[in-house]
Amino acid sequence: MPTKLTGMYYKRVFAFPLLLFLFLSSVAQVSRPKLVVGLVIDQMRWDYLYRYSDLYGANGFKRLLREGFSAENAMIPYAPTVTAAGHTCIYTGSVPAIHGIVANDWVERETGARRYCATDTSVRPVGSGSMWEGQMSPRNMLVNSVADELRLATNFRSKVIGIALKDRGGIFPAGHSANAAYWFDDKTGRWITSTYYMNELPQWVSRYNDRRVPDSLMRNDWNLLYDPSKYTQSTGDDMPWERLLESDKKRTFPHSYTSVIGSNRYDPFRSSPYGTTYTFDFAREIIRHERMGQGTETDMLCVSISSTDYIGHRYGPNSLEVQDLYLRLDKEIASFLSYLDQTLGKGNYTLFLSADHGAPNNSLFLKANKYLNAGNLSGGGAVRSMNNFCKQKFGDSLLVKRVYDFQAYLDLKRIDSLGLNLKTVKKEIAGYLKTLPEIWNAFDEEDLMTTILPPVVKEKIANSYYFRRSGDIQYFYKPQYIEGPADGVEHGAWYPYDSHIPCVFFGWGVKPGRTNRETSMADIAPTIAAMLRIQMPSGCIGQVITELVK
C-alpha cells in the first residue's frame, strides 16, 4: 500500500506539469484592452489643454490629465502641417516622405494633374449619390497604420472603424484593412462611405441617417454656455479679423445655422459645435451596434473631431467661439468617457488624444496688440506674384500652376516646351520669393541638403519631401505671417503654434504622469503598438514613449 509520503510524491509529480501548463498558458495569452480609441481633435493647439481649464469640468480634459499620461512637448516632425498628413502620421508613426500623404492636395509629377489626398476614382459612393464626396479610400497612403497591424496581429478578427466629418480624418487613421470608415456628406447631411469598404450601408447606419440628426441640431442657435464675463481668455465678440459664417449676417452670438438652403445647406453644420455632438453620438452608435470592445479580440475606433478646425479657421484662437467650443468639447469628452466606463468597464479600454496640427493667431489681431511683424498673403496672390515675375524674367506668365501649403508646383511641360532650363527657373523664382518682406526662406526642393537652414527645420522639410507629389519650390513665411485671407486663420508652418500638439494617453496600460522631454507625433503609433504587443506600422520612424507604459 502506498504510504502517506508516497502519495505526497505522486501529488507533487502530477502537480508540476499542471502548474507548468498554467504558467505557459498565462504567458501565451497576450494581455490587451478591449478597445483602443484614438481621438484626434482637428486644429487643437497643445495649450488648449490648460488655457481654458478654469471653466473645464472635472471629468473631461482634467480627468485625462489627472488619470492619464501627457507628453507635454509633443511636436510634429515635418512641415507643412496639415490635416491629411497629421492624421496619417499619428496612426502610421511615419512622415510624408515615406507615407506619401504630403498635403491635403498636391500635383502628381508624372501627369501634372491635381490630386486630392483621399480621391479614388475606382470606387463609388455608398449611402449617397454625391459622386465626388463618395469616391474616397486610403489607396494613396503608401504604408499601413497601427490599426492595420492590429488586424494583422489577430488574423483580422479585430474590428477597426474610422469616423470623422472630414473623409480624410476617418479614412487614413483606420488604414487599408478597416472594416469601415464613415464621413459626412454635405449634400445629403448623412454619414456615407465607399465601395472600398462595403457595397451598402449597414441597416443601423441607414436608420441613424434617417433620423436626420443634423437637421434637428441645426435648429438650435449657438449661444454661449456661460455669462460672457466668464470668458476672460478671449477677446470680445464681433472682431474685424473673424470670418463670417455662410448662414450668418453678423459675427456675433448667437450664431444661426438655418438660413442656407439648397445643396449647400449643411456647409454651416461643419462650423458648428453640433458637428462635435453629432460625431460623438455616432461613435456611441458604432460601439453599440458593432459591439466594439465586446468580443474576444481588441478592437479600434478612430474618431476625429473636425468642427474644431472649421471653427478655428473662422474665428481664431483668441475668439469667444473657440473658447466656448472647447468648453463644450470638454463636456462631450466627459460624457464619452462615462459611456466607455459603463459599456466596457473602467480600465478596460485605452484612449489617446492628440491633434493633426495647431493654429496661429490672426495677423490683424496680432497687429492690434502691437505685434508689428505680422501679416498675410493669399495663396492665389502668391501664384499671381510668382507668375508676374516669370512674365518679366522669362516672358511667360503661366509657369507656376498651383501653390499648396507653401509649395509652388511648376508647369514642367510648359517650361520644357519653351526651351527653358528648369533648374534656372526654380532658382530665379526662389530668389524672387526671398525678396518679398513676408518670406523667411525659399529654395529649390531638390537643393534642400545644400540650403543653409537650422537643422531642425531642414529635418522637418526633408521628412515631408516625396518626389512624386511634392512641389518644386518650397518657401516659408516669417513667424506670425500666414498664407490666406486677412480674416480667419490658416496653418501649415513648422513654427510651434502650428506644430506643438497635445499627446495624452489614458486607461488600460497607462501609468499616470507626464514628461516634458521632446516627443514626436510619430511616437504615438509605436507606443500603441508596444502596449498591444503588435508590430509597429510598416513605415514607422517614431519611438516608444516608455515613461507611460505600466
Number of C-alpha atoms within 10 A of each C-alpha: 4 7 8 8 9 11 11 11 12 10 11 12 11 10 12 11 11 12 11 11 12 12 11 11 11 11 10 9 8 11 13 18 21 22 26 25 19 23 18 26 26 26 30 25 24 25 14 17 20 11 14 18 15 12 15 19 14 14 19 21 23 17 15 24 18 16 15 23 23 23 23 20 18 25 24 27 28 31 30 31 26 25 25 27 29 36 27 31 33 29 28 35 28 30 31 29 21 20 24 23 32 32 24 17 19 24 22 16 18 9 9 16 10 14 16 17 24 22 20 19 12 11 16 23 21 22 22 18 14 16 14 12 21 26 21 28 28 27 17 18 23 16 22 26 31 29 33 26 21 28 24 15 15 14 9 16 15 24 24 26 26 29 30 29 26 21 29 28 31 30 30 33 34 31 30 22 21 24 17 21 32 27 24 23 22 19 16 18 20 24 24 27 31 26 18 23 18 15 13 15 19 12 9 13 19 15 11 14 18 10 11 13 15 18 15 10 18 19 11 14 14 18 13 18 11 11 7 13 6 11 18 12 14 17 14 13 14 16 16 14 20 23 21 17 19 16 18 17 11 14 19 16 15 13 19 22 24 18 11 15 10 7 11 14 19 24 19 23 26 21 22 24 24 21 24 25 20 17 22 22 14 20 19 16 15 18 19 13 11 15 13 24 25 15 14 9 19 23 27 29 26 27 26 30 26 25 27 23 23 18 25 29 23 23 26 25 26 16 23 23 27 22 23 22 22 22 22 19 22 23 18 18 19 19 15 18 19 16 14 19 14 10 17 18 12 15 15 18 24 24 22 22 21 26 26 30 35 32 27 26 22 28 24 21 21 16 14 9 9 10 13 12 13 20 23 21 16 13 20 14 14 19 20 17 16 19 21 18 18 20 13 10 13 16 13 16 18 18 22 24 18 20 21 20 24 21 22 27 24 23 17 17 12 15 18 11 8 11 9 13 10 15 11 11 18 20 15 18 21 22 15 15 24 18 12 12 10 21 17 15 19 23 24 23 22 17 11 18 11 9 14 11 12 8 9 12 15 17 16 19 20 20 19 25 24 17 15 15 24 26 26 22 23 26 20 24 24 18 18 21 23 28 24 18 19 20 21 24 25 26 24 25 29 24 21 17 20 27 32 26 31 28 24 25 30 24 20 21 21 20 17 19 16 18 15 10 9 10 21 25 33 27 24 27 26 27 22 27 18 16 21 21 15 18 16 27 23 18 18 23 18 24 18 20 17 11 14 22 17 10
